[in-house]
Amino acid sequence: MNENIRILKPFFRGLPLIILAIIISVLAAKKYLTYVTPMYESTVKLKLADVQEGVPSANLFKDFDVFASANKIATEIEVLKSTVLINKAIAELPFNKEIYRKGSVRSVELFTNSPILVDGTFNSAIALDKRYGLDVISKKEFLFFYPESKKALKGYFGKPLRIKGGTLLLNLNTPFINSKKDLKIIDSYEFEFLSNQKLIDKINKNLDIVSVDKDVPVIRINLKSNVPEKAALFVNKLAEVYVKDYIESKFKAADTTVDFLKQEITSSNKKLSASENNIQNFKDSEHIINIPQETETDLRKIAQLKIEKANLKMSLDAIKDLNKYIANGKGSYLTLAPNFEAFTDLLSTEMVKNMKNLQAEKKDLLLTYTPENEKVKVIDAKLKDLTDYQIESIKNTQNNLQIKYSELSNEIKESEKVFIGLPGKEKKLTILNRDFNLYEKNYNFLNEKRIDAEIAKSAKIAFHKVISPAEVSTAPVSPIRSIIIVVSAVMGMFGAIVLIYIVHFAKAKVNDTYTIEKNSTIPVAIATPYIKRSSDTEDHFLKEALQMELKGLVQQKGIITISSYDNTREHFFHSKNLIKAFAAQGRKVLVVDTTGELQDYADQKNYINFSGVHYLSAMQSVFKNEIEEKMKNCELCIIHNQAILKGRLALLFMSLASQNFIVLDSRKTAEKTIINIELLQEEYHLPNMWFILNKAGYNPSIFSSAKKIYNKYFNK
């Protein structure tokens, strides 16, 4: 038999039980779903501002949002989870009280569908976080119960009710009652006022804030609640509060920055004015207009004066040489040939020309007159006057040039005094100018930032935005009916399968020939199937008798012992029907009955009954001699043996047989019996042992087995 088919036999046998377990599991799951509180989930998607990409990256919006930094998604998620934002959100939502309609198994929160309204003022925290009971007995009256208390306080709708730690005011929700027909008002309710901490803990337990992707600045805010409206309201409000908080934070930062910048600008302006005054006072005290230009002008002036001085020095030196030359040639002026390059005025030139003319005229006169002639003397007198005048003029020119040279030297010295202390002035002015430039740059920078901050302050916009608002969920996320039902069915199926196989392996029956062959070396002679109709019994055993003959198990004058291990009823069926089959073949069969069970089924002529008590003490030879005596007129002897485990003579009759057949019932005989029989054969050297498997391949259903058990024990 195929090993896989053999393994699946318990499964197919227990298939009705598996189906029943699945049905029971599904029904139990559906019953569970009617009592479990469903959870609804709402989700809102929030896109964060990204200053690097998208709309905020434009220069205009950068100016509006100059104080925004690049958002890190993890940081913003923690901000959304912060107690500050959650407090702001729940402060704007009616989540601080819960009203339940009380049922026999579970309570259902009503929220906006409550026919009663509960308000309270509290002066102590002892009244919070407690589940109070309320029984509405009419449209005017109700009974109030403290937690775990059966004592009621009577109250009236519309009138305050004093409790421990506060005062309650209960009213009927008239608009809701009028909008609902057949609404049940008189019922049992529960309500609870939640403290801020418990409400936050309750929200945090079911709040999940995650990013869509680590590189995408989009955050998903999820909340689970047993009331779908609550989940949608909270996540939408949290996103709204987050955006508002961002705008407020940006506005506060900008406003604070503007105030700070104004103060700094005022201080910087004072420093800048003081620096300007210092520069002005320094320039006034030092008579400075523009040091570089003034220095350049003075340098040019000194250079020009020095050039003039050099030229004047050359002229002075030349006139000195001329004067010395004339002084050395006194009395012979007219014979000198002075260089008049240093003395080139027009009057001197004209005088020299006149002197030359007079000299020529004198020479002409001397040709005619003597030197003492009046005409010659007159010319000499004229020459003398001109010569004296010329010499005096040269002296005066020299003196004049000397005076100019001295004055020019003094002027150069005075001009050079301007540069005394100039490096110190430049250093001081540079320091003053540097301070002025620093204050000026700081002043300009602060003004620019003030303008940016005022723009940011006036631009009350945010680039965080809700891209997918939450909607009220219509289908619960837990429990998921289909999954729970499927899982329950699968668990029921696997539980039943496991139970079936546990029972199968715990029983450890023979089941099939494979089990026999696996545990023993004793072969299987025949395998008798389960015979449903008694009319088929004779035909089947005739076939088995023939098979036994063909296998050489039936011999002339042979002795066949048919036994079982626990109970003679297990092999009685085979003993009775094999005897009939061999007799039907025309054989004379000697029936040896060790139990007395075949007395009514055997031919009394060929029948030996060894079930008497006196046989219990007989020796083997007694049984052997009597059987041999009877076998003289018979062809075959069949011994219906006692049960091996209980019979005292079972092994004795097995030792007398030429063939020993042990009947194993596939549904009743334990697997360990095979090993026990194997041990008996080895210990007592029992001859030619064979197994007969009864009910081979029989795999009755659980229900049929249960029916048999019921009929056996309860329907007698």
Backbone hydrogen bonds, N-H to C=O, Kabsch-Sander energy under -0.5 kcal/mol:
donor,donor_aa,acceptor,acceptor_aa,energy
6,R,2,N,-2.2
7,I,3,E,-2.2
8,L,4,N,-1.8
9,K,5,I,-0.8
9,K,6,R,-0.6
12,F,8,L,-2.6
13,R,9,K,-2.4
14,G,10,P,-2.3
15,L,12,F,-0.8
18,I,14,G,-2.4
19,I,15,L,-2.7
20,L,16,P,-2.6
21,A,17,L,-2.5
22,I,18,I,-2.5
23,I,19,I,-2.5
24,I,20,L,-2.5
25,S,21,A,-2.5
26,V,22,I,-2.6
27,L,23,I,-2.5
28,A,24,I,-2.5
29,A,25,S,-2.5
30,K,26,V,-2.5
31,K,27,L,-2.2
32,Y,28,A,-2.5
33,L,29,A,-2.4
34,T,30,K,-1.1
35,Y,31,K,-0.6
35,Y,32,Y,-1.2
36,V,32,Y,-2.0
39,M,478,S,-4.2
40,Y,225,S,-3.8
42,S,223,L,-1.8
44,V,221,I,-2.0
45,K,468,S,-2.1
46,L,219,I,-3.0
47,K,465,K,-3.0
48,L,46,L,-0.5
48,L,217,P,-2.8
51,V,49,A,-0.5
57,S,54,G,-1.4
58,A,55,V,-1.8
62,K,58,A,-2.2
63,D,59,N,-2.0
64,F,60,L,-1.5
65,D,61,F,-2.0
66,V,63,D,-0.9
68,A,65,D,-1.9
71,N,49,A,-0.6
73,I,71,N,-0.5
76,E,72,K,-2.2
77,I,73,I,-2.2
78,E,74,A,-1.9
79,V,75,T,-1.9
80,L,76,E,-2.3
81,K,77,I,-1.6
82,S,78,E,-0.5
82,S,79,V,-1.0
86,I,82,S,-2.0
87,N,83,T,-2.7
88,K,84,V,-2.0
89,A,85,L,-2.2
90,I,86,I,-2.7
91,A,87,N,-1.7
92,E,88,K,-0.6
92,E,89,A,-1.2
93,L,90,I,-1.2
95,F,93,L,-1.7
98,E,192,E,-2.3
100,Y,190,E,-4.1
101,R,108,V,-2.9
102,K,100,Y,-0.7
102,K,188,S,-2.1
103,G,106,R,-0.5
108,V,101,R,-2.1
110,L,99,I,-3.1
111,F,99,I,-0.7
113,N,110,L,-2.5
114,S,111,F,-0.8
117,L,171,N,-3.6
119,D,169,L,-2.2
121,T,167,T,-2.3
123,N,165,G,-2.0
124,S,165,G,-1.3
127,A,124,S,-1.0
128,L,125,A,-1.4
129,D,193,F,-3.3
132,Y,130,K,-0.9
132,Y,191,F,-2.8
133,G,145,F,-2.3
134,L,189,Y,-2.6
135,D,143,L,-2.6
136,V,134,L,-0.6
136,V,187,D,-2.5
137,I,135,D,-0.7
137,I,141,E,-1.1
138,S,141,E,-1.6
142,F,155,G,-2.1
143,L,135,D,-2.7
144,F,153,L,-3.4
145,F,133,G,-2.6
146,Y,151,K,-0.6
149,S,146,Y,-1.7
153,L,144,F,-2.8
155,G,142,F,-2.7
157,F,140,K,-2.1
158,G,170,L,-3.5
159,K,156,Y,-1.8
161,L,168,L,-3.2
163,I,166,G,-2.5
165,G,163,I,-0.5
166,G,163,I,-1.7
167,T,121,T,-3.0
168,L,161,L,-3.1
169,L,119,D,-2.8
170,L,159,K,-0.5
171,N,117,L,-2.4
173,N,115,P,-3.2
174,T,172,L,-1.8
177,I,173,N,-2.5
178,N,174,T,-2.8
179,S,175,P,-1.3
180,K,176,F,-0.8
180,K,177,I,-0.8
181,K,179,S,-0.5
183,L,180,K,-0.7
185,I,183,L,-0.8
187,D,185,I,-0.9
189,Y,134,L,-4.0
190,E,100,Y,-2.4
191,F,132,Y,-2.1
192,E,98,E,-2.1
194,L,96,N,-2.9
194,L,192,E,-0.6
199,L,195,S,-2.4
200,I,196,N,-2.2
201,D,197,Q,-2.6
202,K,198,K,-2.4
203,I,199,L,-2.1
204,N,200,I,-3.1
205,K,201,D,-1.7
206,N,202,K,-0.8
206,N,203,I,-0.8
207,L,203,I,-0.9
208,D,222,N,-2.7
210,V,208,D,-0.5
210,V,220,R,-2.2
212,V,218,V,-2.5
213,D,216,V,-0.6
216,V,213,D,-1.3
218,V,216,V,-2.4
219,I,46,L,-3.1
220,R,210,V,-3.5
221,I,44,V,-2.9
221,I,219,I,-0.5
222,N,208,D,-3.0
222,N,220,R,-0.6
223,L,42,S,-1.6
224,K,206,N,-1.4
225,S,40,Y,-2.8
230,K,227,V,-0.6
231,A,227,V,-1.5
232,A,228,P,-1.9
233,L,229,E,-2.6
234,F,230,K,-2.6
235,V,231,A,-1.9
236,N,232,A,-1.8
237,K,233,L,-2.3
238,L,234,F,-3.1
239,A,235,V,-2.0
240,E,236,N,-2.2
241,V,237,K,-3.0
242,Y,238,L,-2.3
243,V,239,A,-2.1
244,K,240,E,-2.6
245,D,241,V,-3.1
246,Y,242,Y,-1.9
247,I,243,V,-2.2
248,E,244,K,-3.1
249,S,245,D,-2.7
250,K,246,Y,-2.5
251,F,247,I,-2.8
252,K,248,E,-3.0
253,A,249,S,-2.5
254,A,250,K,-2.6
255,D,251,F,-3.2
256,T,252,K,-2.9
257,T,253,A,-2.2
258,V,254,A,-2.6
259,D,255,D,-2.4
260,F,256,T,-2.5
261,L,257,T,-3.0
262,K,258,V,-2.6
263,Q,259,D,-2.1
264,E,260,F,-2.5
265,I,261,L,-2.9
266,T,262,K,-2.4
267,S,263,Q,-2.3
268,S,264,E,-3.0
269,N,265,I,-2.7
270,K,266,T,-2.0
271,K,267,S,-2.0
272,L,268,S,-2.5
273,S,269,N,-2.6
274,A,270,K,-2.5
275,S,271,K,-2.2
276,E,272,L,-2.2
277,N,273,S,-2.5
278,N,274,A,-2.2
279,I,275,S,-2.0
280,Q,276,E,-2.5
281,N,277,N,-3.0
282,F,278,N,-2.3
283,K,279,I,-2.5
284,D,280,Q,-2.5
285,S,281,N,-2.7
286,E,282,F,-2.1
287,H,283,K,-0.6
287,H,284,D,-0.5
288,I,283,K,-2.8
294,E,290,N,-3.2
295,T,291,I,-2.9
296,E,292,P,-2.3
297,T,293,Q,-2.5
298,D,294,E,-2.7
299,L,295,T,-2.6
300,R,296,E,-2.2
301,K,297,T,-2.6
302,I,298,D,-2.8
303,A,299,L,-2.5
304,Q,300,R,-2.6
305,L,301,K,-2.6
306,K,302,I,-2.7
307,I,303,A,-2.1
308,E,304,Q,-2.6
309,K,305,L,-2.8
310,A,306,K,-2.5
311,N,307,I,-2.5
312,L,308,E,-2.9
313,K,309,K,-2.6
314,M,310,A,-2.1
315,S,311,N,-2.2
316,L,312,L,-2.7
317,D,313,K,-2.8
318,A,314,M,-2.2
319,I,315,S,-2.4
320,K,316,L,-2.2
321,D,317,D,-2.3
322,L,318,A,-2.0
323,N,319,I,-2.5
324,K,320,K,-2.5
325,Y,321,D,-2.1
326,I,322,L,-2.3
327,A,323,N,-2.5
328,N,324,K,-2.0
329,G,325,Y,-0.9
330,K,327,A,-0.8
332,S,329,G,-1.4
335,T,332,S,-0.9
336,L,332,S,-0.7
336,L,333,Y,-1.1
340,F,338,P,-0.8
342,A,339,N,-0.6
343,F,340,F,-1.1
349,T,345,D,-1.7
350,E,346,L,-2.4
351,M,347,L,-2.3
352,V,348,S,-2.6
353,K,349,T,-2.0
354,N,350,E,-2.1
355,M,351,M,-2.7
356,K,352,V,-2.4
357,N,353,K,-2.0
358,L,354,N,-2.8
359,Q,355,M,-2.6
360,A,356,K,-2.1
361,E,357,N,-2.7
362,K,358,L,-2.9
363,K,359,Q,-2.4
364,D,360,A,-1.9
365,L,361,E,-2.1
366,L,362,K,-2.9
367,L,363,K,-0.8
368,T,365,L,-1.6
369,Y,365,L,-5.2
373,N,370,T,-1.7
377,K,373,N,-3.0
378,V,374,E,-3.0
379,I,375,K,-1.9
380,D,376,V,-2.3
381,A,377,K,-3.3
382,K,378,V,-2.5
383,L,379,I,-2.6
384,K,380,D,-2.9
385,D,381,A,-2.6
386,L,382,K,-2.4
387,T,383,L,-2.7
388,D,384,K,-2.9
389,Y,385,D,-2.4
390,Q,386,L,-2.4
391,I,387,T,-2.7
392,E,388,D,-2.8
393,S,389,Y,-2.3
394,I,390,Q,-2.1
395,K,391,I,-2.0
396,N,392,E,-2.7
397,T,393,S,-2.4
398,Q,394,I,-2.3
399,N,395,K,-2.5
400,N,396,N,-2.8
401,L,397,T,-2.6
402,Q,398,Q,-2.2
403,I,399,N,-2.4
404,K,400,N,-2.3
405,Y,401,L,-2.4
406,S,402,Q,-2.3
407,E,403,I,-2.7
408,L,404,K,-2.7
409,S,405,Y,-2.1
410,N,406,S,-2.5
411,E,407,E,-2.3
412,I,408,L,-2.1
413,K,409,S,-2.1
414,E,410,N,-2.5
415,S,411,E,-2.5
416,E,412,I,-2.2
417,K,413,K,-1.0
417,K,414,E,-0.6
418,V,415,S,-1.2
419,F,416,E,-1.1
420,I,417,K,-1.4
422,L,419,F,-1.4
425,K,421,G,-2.0
426,E,422,L,-2.8
427,K,423,P,-2.7
428,K,424,G,-2.7
429,L,425,K,-2.9
430,T,426,E,-2.8
431,I,427,K,-2.4
432,L,428,K,-2.4
433,N,429,L,-2.9
434,R,430,T,-2.7
435,D,431,I,-2.5
436,F,432,L,-2.1
437,N,433,N,-2.6
438,L,434,R,-2.5
439,Y,435,D,-2.5
440,E,436,F,-2.4
441,K,437,N,-2.9
442,N,438,L,-2.7
443,Y,439,Y,-2.4
444,N,440,E,-2.7
445,F,441,K,-2.9
446,L,442,N,-2.6
447,N,443,Y,-1.9
448,E,444,N,-2.2
449,K,445,F,-2.5
450,R,446,L,-2.3
451,I,447,N,-2.1
452,D,448,E,-2.2
453,A,449,K,-3.0
454,E,450,R,-2.4
455,I,451,I,-2.0
456,A,452,D,-2.6
457,K,453,A,-2.4
458,S,454,E,-2.1
459,A,455,I,-1.8
460,K,458,S,-1.3
461,I,459,A,-1.8
465,K,47,K,-2.2
467,I,45,K,-1.8
467,I,465,K,-0.6
468,S,45,K,-1.5
477,V,39,M,-2.5
478,S,39,M,-1.5
481,R,479,P,-0.8
484,I,480,I,-2.9
485,I,481,R,-2.8
486,V,482,S,-2.6
487,V,483,I,-3.4
488,S,484,I,-2.8
489,A,485,I,-2.6
490,V,486,V,-2.8
491,M,487,V,-3.2
492,G,488,S,-2.9
493,M,489,A,-2.6
494,F,490,V,-3.1
495,G,491,M,-2.9
496,A,492,G,-2.4
497,I,493,M,-2.6
498,V,494,F,-3.0
499,L,495,G,-2.6
500,I,496,A,-2.8
501,Y,497,I,-2.6
502,I,498,V,-2.5
503,V,499,L,-2.7
504,H,500,I,-2.7
505,F,501,Y,-3.0
506,A,502,I,-2.3
507,K,503,V,-2.7
508,A,504,H,-2.0
510,V,665,D,-0.5
510,V,669,T,-2.0
511,N,666,S,-1.4
512,D,510,V,-2.9
516,I,512,D,-1.2
517,E,513,T,-2.9
518,K,514,Y,-2.0
519,N,515,T,-1.4
520,S,516,I,-1.4
525,A,523,P,-0.6
525,A,691,F,-2.9
526,I,691,F,-0.8
528,T,526,I,-0.5
528,T,693,L,-2.9
530,Y,696,A,-0.6
531,I,529,P,-0.6
532,K,530,Y,-0.7
536,D,533,R,-1.3
537,T,534,S,-1.3
538,E,534,S,-0.5
540,H,536,D,-2.0
541,F,537,T,-2.4
542,L,538,E,-1.9
543,K,539,D,-1.7
544,E,540,H,-2.0
545,A,541,F,-2.7
546,L,542,L,-2.0
547,Q,543,K,-2.5
548,M,544,E,-2.5
549,E,545,A,-1.9
550,L,546,L,-2.7
551,K,547,Q,-1.9
552,G,549,E,-1.4
553,L,548,M,-2.9
554,V,548,M,-0.7
555,Q,553,L,-0.6
557,K,635,E,-2.7
558,G,555,Q,-2.2
558,G,635,E,-0.6
560,I,558,G,-0.5
560,I,637,C,-3.4
561,T,559,I,-0.5
561,T,659,Q,-2.6
562,I,560,I,-0.5
562,I,639,I,-2.9
563,S,561,T,-0.6
563,S,661,F,-3.1
570,E,567,N,-1.6
571,H,568,T,-1.0
572,F,568,T,-1.3
573,F,569,R,-0.6
575,S,571,H,-2.5
576,K,572,F,-2.7
577,N,573,F,-1.9
578,L,574,H,-2.4
579,I,575,S,-1.8
580,K,576,K,-1.7
581,A,577,N,-2.2
582,F,578,L,-2.8
583,A,579,I,-2.2
584,A,580,K,-2.4
585,Q,581,A,-1.1
586,G,583,A,-1.8
587,R,582,F,-1.7
589,V,587,R,-0.8
590,L,588,K,-0.5
590,L,636,L,-3.5
591,V,589,V,-0.6
591,V,606,N,-2.7
592,V,590,L,-0.6
592,V,638,I,-2.7
593,D,591,V,-0.7
593,D,608,I,-3.5
594,T,592,V,-0.6
594,T,640,H,-2.1
599,Q,596,G,-0.7
601,Y,598,L,-1.3
602,A,598,L,-1.1
606,N,603,D,-0.9
607,Y,604,Q,-0.9
608,I,591,V,-2.9
610,F,593,D,-3.3
610,F,608,I,-0.7
615,Y,612,G,-1.0
616,L,613,V,-1.7
617,S,614,H,-0.7
618,A,615,Y,-1.2
622,V,619,M,-0.6
623,F,619,M,-1.1
624,K,620,Q,-2.4
625,N,621,S,-2.7
626,E,622,V,-1.8
627,I,623,F,-2.1
628,E,624,K,-2.3
629,E,625,N,-2.1
630,K,626,E,-1.9
631,M,627,I,-2.0
632,K,629,E,-0.8
633,N,630,K,-1.0
634,C,631,M,-0.9
635,E,588,K,-2.2
636,L,588,K,-1.8
637,C,558,G,-2.6
638,I,590,L,-3.0
639,I,560,I,-3.6
640,H,592,V,-3.0
640,H,638,I,-0.6
641,N,562,I,-2.1
641,N,639,I,-1.2
644,I,564,S,-2.8
645,L,565,Y,-2.7
647,G,643,A,-3.7
653,F,649,L,-2.1
654,M,650,A,-1.6
655,S,651,L,-1.5
656,L,652,L,-0.9
657,A,653,F,-0.7
658,S,559,I,-2.3
659,Q,559,I,-2.0
660,N,688,N,-3.2
661,F,561,T,-3.4
661,F,659,Q,-0.5
662,I,660,N,-0.5
662,I,690,W,-3.3
663,V,563,S,-3.2
663,V,661,F,-0.6
664,L,692,I,-3.2
666,S,664,L,-0.6
666,S,694,N,-2.2
668,K,665,D,-0.5
669,T,665,D,-2.3
671,E,508,A,-4.3
673,T,670,A,-1.3
674,I,671,E,-1.2
675,I,671,E,-0.7
676,N,672,K,-2.0
677,I,673,T,-2.5
678,E,674,I,-2.1
679,L,675,I,-2.2
680,L,676,N,-2.1
681,Q,677,I,-2.3
682,E,678,E,-1.8
683,E,679,L,-2.3
684,Y,680,L,-2.8
685,H,681,Q,-1.3
686,L,681,Q,-0.7
690,W,660,N,-3.1
691,F,523,P,-2.4
692,I,662,I,-2.8
693,L,526,I,-2.1
693,L,691,F,-0.5
694,N,664,L,-3.3
694,N,692,I,-0.7
695,K,528,T,-0.7
696,A,528,T,-3.0
696,A,693,L,-0.5
697,G,511,N,-0.6
698,Y,695,K,-1.8
702,I,13,R,-1.1
705,S,701,S,-2.0
706,A,702,I,-2.7
707,K,703,F,-2.5
708,K,704,S,-2.1
709,I,705,S,-2.3
710,Y,706,A,-2.5
711,N,707,K,-2.7
712,K,708,K,-2.3
713,Y,709,I,-2.3
714,F,710,Y,-2.6
715,N,710,Y,-1.2
